Amino acid sequence: MQERLISILTPFKNTEAYLGECIDSILNQTYSNWELLIIDDHSTDNSYQVVEKYAKADNRIKLFKNEGEGIISALQLAFKNSSGKFITRMDSDDIMLPDKLDILASNLIAYGKKYVSVGLVEYFSEHGVGEGYKSYETWLNDLTKEGSNYDEIYKECVIPSPCWMIHREDLIACDAFNPIIYPEDYDLTFRFYKHDFKCIPCDSIIHKWRDYSTRTSRTHVHYAQNHFTSLKVFHYLDIDYDKTKTPVVWGAGTKGKLMAKIFIERDIPFKWICDNPYKIGKDIYGKKLLSFEALASIENSQSLITVANKAAQKQIKTYLTSLNLKPVTDYIFFC
């Protein structure tokens, strides 16, 4: 059987130190029918020259300069110039394990359209991986092993940006990279979810995700937490908000306040509860904060929980279960 062409879309900006290792890992794939659409997003170091040498040596590597600015513009340009039946992303500072494309493509062929092929990731860093990133890696991989990624989609991005593959037609169906919405990987994941594209379970580590202090997701304003919260609320209102229910915001920290502010601005009726005795009974944005016990008296509620403390989350889940409430339908964890 002839291998389907895979288009690998890779923006880069000032990643000269890592590009060689990244491209070598693509060249070393066991799956050979691929094209790399690699886009220079206005680099000021020697990144372009590094990629140019590879492009001259292998015609599967197609180098372009970003006509606009930013990752989304670069992805749009890459996709416009791609020809593959299957589409995937790659970060210019990461490493593919040799069988990555083979595993993703084989699973996609086996399951067909309206599926997203995903795999396990492993963080690495010259200075060691922090506890937070290791925790995220474990959480993400546990979901991927079961293909249950969407179960906790409102907590964090549940599909890693450089470790998915999808049929070209399916990517177009959910509007590909056209929305100018950051963080772009999380937004795309929500659109996969909205279109009911199932995640294919996978138990193989196929991607090494590099962490370092100047990584874009650490430094760029587009990836600040307020963008994540706003994006979650936007997609919740579009996908899972039930107008027959009363949204109940849990927590009066930064995320809870931002969520409440969005609801107020959109004139969406809601209740607001917290466990802070200094805030219960007070007005914030003209909205009175209630105690947790008030939930039992709110008919047909849908709880939106912004409490980040893990121990508190367990207690909350136990309490909600005691009220015979169901995930997503009756409550969603946003942290």
Beta strands, then each sheet from edge to edge (+ up, - down):
strand 1: 6-12
strand 2: 34-40
strand 3: 61-65
strand 4: 86-89
strand 5: 95-96
strand 6: 115-118
strand 7: 120-124
strand 8: 164-167
strand 9: 198-200
strand 10: 205-210
strand 11: 246-250
strand 12: 271-274
strand 13: 283-284
strand 14: 287-288
strand 15: 290-291
strand 16: 301-305
strand 17: 331-333
sheet 1: 3+ 2+ 1+ 4+ 8- 6+ 9+
sheet 2: 5+ 10- 7-
sheet 3: 15+ 12+ 11+ 16+ 17+
sheet 4: 13+ 14-
end
